[in-house]
Amino acid sequence: MNYKALFETAMLAGEIMAQSGAETYRVEDTMIRILRSSNLSSVEVYATTTGIVATLSDPAIEPITGVKRIINRSNNLSRINDVNQVSRNICDGVMSIEEAHVKLEEIRQIKIYPNSIIAIATIISMAGFVGIFGGSWLDCLLAGVNGIFIVIIGSLADKRIGSAFIIDMAKSFVLAFITMIFAKYIPEVNRNLIIIGSIMPLVPGIPITNAIRDTLQGDYNSGTARAVEAFVISLGIAVGVGLGIGFFNFVGGMI
Amino acid sequence: MLLQIISAFIATAGFSILFYLPKKYIIHAGMTGGFGWFIYLISLKLTDDTIISTLTATIIVALTSHLLARIYKTPVTMFLIPGVIPFVPGAGMYQIVTGIVEGNVESTSHYFFETLQIAGAIALGIFIIDTFFRRKGKGQNYSCNAIDANTDNPPEELP
């Protein structure tokens, strides 16, 4: 068996999972399952939110150790699901390591929804969230209009600005400001509901859920890291909304 | 109320696309969100308490997600993350900020603690069901010898 290839496949699987926002225990578990298929005596994996360390060793071979730094993280449930399936296939002996490596490279490249679908989903879910909290049709519609602005800012900023904090702040600033203008000219709308519904797609759902699950699993390192991540994202949104409302109060008389 | 539940379905389904949930599970995720919000509204009507209602609804959402994950053999987060989203206290966050902007300290501190309590209720709900399924989840259909995330048993040492 080519242990080097096996190790690289496991590392790649772990990397994709960690980058896609999987819980830490799932990253470790997947890698351990793949590495264990070598039947070597010593398999160790240590994953955190920001990096992975793994070792494969046995009296018979030179130990293999690797470190992977996880820098970019995004939310991609479909990749987690696909990698999970690959690891199951390796374990069941249905898939060879070489096939798995090719498949994993494929998973890393694939983007299951084009940007246009994502844009439409953003607009629809923003309108939907206003509906959840009991908004009227008009409120939902205006939240959808906010959604269009968010999509435009997102597509402009994503390539130019590296900081997610600044992007979130800019988005929530714009949507708070626009909503205040709406509310000034259309008195029957509920501006609180529109702003609340509009910021929902920005809230850190995955970090919050994973912070809870990691902590319960005993991965306190990752649990705390994710809780801080969730807090920082929330802070960005809060500051943006605050500045947006404040800015409107400052210049609102002129508009 | 029906309108709110339908909105919850749409919002959750839309949200799951933002998280790149595979197409075949979008309906399930939307149903989880809609059902969770239905439970939340019912509970809110009976108890008139946001915290208790959030707790009840997250327990139901987590339970549904775990069952779906068992049925479709997927990671539980596929359904749990979209399902929990409607309960994330975005409203509380907004009220805190408006309080700060308007210089209303009382409202800010009130909503600050309410937001913390809601976050705690969500965490507790997920905790309870996760713990329950960790006990129940023994005997997975995996052939690999690995740390089983769903049991408390350490893995057997290989020869």
Contacts between the chains, C-beta under 8 A, distances in Angstrom:
chain1	res1	chain2	res2	distance
A	22	B	75	7.2
A	22	B	77	7.3
A	23	B	77	6.7
A	25	B	149	5.4
A	26	B	75	6.3
A	26	B	149	6.9
A	28	B	147	7.4
A	29	B	146	6.4
A	29	B	147	5.8
A	29	B	148	7.9
A	29	B	149	4.9
A	32	B	146	4.9
A	32	B	147	5.7
A	32	B	155	8.0
A	33	B	142	7.3
A	33	B	144	4.5
A	33	B	146	4.1
A	36	B	144	5.6
A	36	B	145	5.3
A	36	B	146	5.3
A	36	B	158	7.3
A	37	B	144	6.0
A	39	B	158	6.0
A	40	B	158	7.8
A	41	B	157	8.0
A	41	B	158	6.2
A	75	B	18	7.5
A	75	B	19	4.7
A	75	B	20	7.0
A	76	B	19	7.1
A	76	B	20	4.4
A	77	B	16	7.5
A	77	B	19	4.9
A	77	B	20	5.7
A	77	B	21	4.7
A	77	B	22	7.3
A	77	B	75	7.9
A	77	B	77	6.7
A	77	B	78	5.5
A	77	B	81	7.0
A	78	B	20	4.6
A	78	B	21	6.4
A	78	B	22	4.6
A	79	B	20	7.2
A	80	B	75	5.6
A	80	B	77	6.9
A	80	B	78	7.7
A	81	B	22	5.8
A	81	B	74	5.4
A	81	B	75	6.4
A	81	B	78	6.2
A	84	B	74	7.0
A	84	B	75	5.6
A	88	B	73	7.7
A	88	B	142	7.1
A	90	B	144	7.6
A	91	B	142	5.7
A	91	B	143	5.4
A	91	B	144	3.4
A	91	B	146	7.7
A	92	B	143	5.5
A	93	B	143	7.2
A	111	B	20	7.9
A	112	B	20	5.7
A	112	B	22	6.8
A	112	B	23	7.3
A	113	B	17	6.0
A	113	B	20	6.3
A	117	B	17	6.4
A	118	B	17	6.6
A	118	B	18	6.3
A	121	B	14	4.5
A	121	B	15	7.5
A	121	B	17	3.7
A	121	B	18	5.6
A	122	B	14	7.5
A	122	B	18	6.3
A	124	B	10	6.2
A	124	B	11	7.8
A	124	B	14	4.3
A	125	B	10	7.3
A	125	B	11	4.8
A	125	B	12	7.9
A	125	B	13	7.9
A	125	B	14	3.1
A	125	B	15	4.8
A	125	B	17	7.9
A	125	B	18	6.8
A	127	B	10	7.8
A	127	B	11	8.0
A	128	B	7	4.8
A	128	B	8	7.3
A	128	B	9	8.0
A	128	B	10	4.0
A	128	B	11	2.9
A	128	B	12	7.7
A	128	B	14	5.8
A	129	B	7	7.5
A	129	B	11	4.8
A	129	B	86	7.5
A	129	B	90	7.9
A	130	B	7	7.7
A	131	B	3	6.4
A	131	B	4	6.4
A	131	B	6	7.4
A	131	B	7	2.8
A	131	B	8	7.9
A	131	B	10	7.3
A	131	B	11	7.1
A	132	B	4	5.7
A	132	B	7	4.7
A	132	B	8	5.0
A	132	B	11	5.7
A	132	B	37	6.3
A	132	B	86	5.7
A	133	B	4	7.8
A	133	B	91	6.9
A	134	B	4	6.1
A	140	B	7	7.7
A	192	B	94	6.9
A	192	B	98	7.7
A	195	B	94	5.8
A	196	B	90	5.4
A	196	B	91	4.7
A	196	B	94	4.9
A	199	B	90	5.4
A	199	B	93	7.4
A	199	B	94	6.7
A	200	B	11	7.4
A	200	B	15	7.9
A	200	B	85	7.1
A	200	B	86	8.0
A	200	B	88	7.4
A	200	B	90	4.9
A	201	B	15	6.7
A	201	B	18	6.3
A	203	B	85	7.4
A	203	B	88	5.0
A	203	B	90	5.2
A	203	B	93	7.7
A	205	B	15	7.5
A	205	B	19	7.6
A	205	B	81	5.5
A	205	B	82	7.7
A	205	B	84	6.7
A	205	B	85	4.7
A	205	B	88	6.1
A	206	B	19	6.9
A	206	B	77	7.8
A	206	B	81	5.6
A	208	B	84	7.5
A	208	B	88	6.3
A	208	B	119	7.5
A	208	B	122	7.3
A	209	B	77	6.6
A	209	B	80	6.0
A	209	B	81	5.0
A	209	B	84	5.7
A	209	B	126	7.0
A	210	B	77	7.5
A	212	B	122	7.4
A	212	B	123	4.7
A	212	B	126	5.0
A	212	B	127	6.8
A	213	B	77	7.6
A	213	B	126	6.8
A	213	B	130	6.6
A	216	B	126	7.7
A	216	B	127	5.6
A	216	B	130	5.5
A	216	B	131	7.2
A	217	B	149	7.6
A	234	B	93	6.0
A	237	B	93	6.9
A	238	B	93	5.7
A	238	B	96	6.8
A	238	B	97	4.9
A	241	B	94	6.3
A	241	B	97	5.0
A	242	B	97	4.4
A	242	B	100	6.1
A	242	B	101	5.3
A	245	B	97	7.4
A	245	B	98	6.7
A	245	B	101	5.1
A	246	B	101	5.4
A	249	B	101	7.5
